[in-house]
Amino acid sequence: MTSFAETIEQNRQVPVDPVELYRATNKGASVDVRRRGSIITGLCLETNHPHIWTTNVLYADTEMLDQPKLPASHPAFPFGRHEGLGGQHGWPRYADFELFSETSSSLRMSAGDPAEVPVMTRAMRLARKSFSLSTQVENATGEAVDGSVAEHYYFVLPGDLKDVRINDKKLSSVMGKDAVNDIDNGVARFMTINTEPVGESGRRLPTTRVHLFHGIDIELDAMAMGDAPSADADMSLVFWRRPGSASLCIEPVYGARLDDDGNLINTELVLAHGESVALNTEIRTQ
């Protein structure tokens, strides 16, 4: 019998066949999710703009829908470089997520194997002008697991990166004069944000308002809760761009940071047997 780890390694090497999509709708809004990887291949929301009823919010390279490493919004566990199962961003984007609950406007799916890895559950809910996503990672294995969790959102960016505004400020004002050049060339940049505590072990990012293209702004909220994060675990927003693509990645991350030398530390969440962590995000059009 093929193990979960063997299946993930096989899935990294071969095209997805067949490409299976889950779909939810709400009036003019819709979301499409590829079964392999729980990758969002399309998100359309209604807007408040007087002349634009709906807009595509999240980017996906639709010519690569059958490719294992599809450039589109996906979960990460852990965030960033990883020498273990699945490589960078971990095993979730190569796993088949099974749908176990759905309505016309919501989807719930999960993947993982308690004998080998934590189980990831993804719950999506679609309103006409908003999309909420809760990603929970629960460790039912016999050993403690460390890592970090992130939503690797690819937002549609039809224009120039220098025209993007974060809370009405240029990227260079928020992250330094080299931010636009770095991000344009595929260098991930962490945005320094003062987070707020939630309960005994959670963190919340303040609402981030992003101006990506004329007439439409996006608001992004993120909150994380966990049973047993380390004392240093915190949340960040990471900005990255696949060079040449019409997208900008804005990634809420929990349990990863850069040290004083700029090295990525991405194992600040420690889950013992039976413990879990959840990252809850919401995208809204304005």
Secondary structure, DSSP 4 states (H G I P E B T S, - for coil): ---HHHHHHHHTTS--SS--EEEEEETTEEEEEETBTTEEEEEEEE-S-TT-SEEEEE-B-GGGTTSTT-SBBEEEBS-S--SSTTSTTBSGGGSBPEEEEEETTEEEEEE--TTTS-EEEEEEEE-SSEEEEEEEEE--SSS-EEE-EEEEEEEE--S-GGG-EETTEEHHHHH-TTHHHHHHTT--EEEP---EEETTTEEEEEEEEEEEETTEEEEEEEEEEESSB-TT--EEEEEE--TTSSEEEEEEEES-EE-TTS-EE---EEE-TT-EEEEEEEEEE-
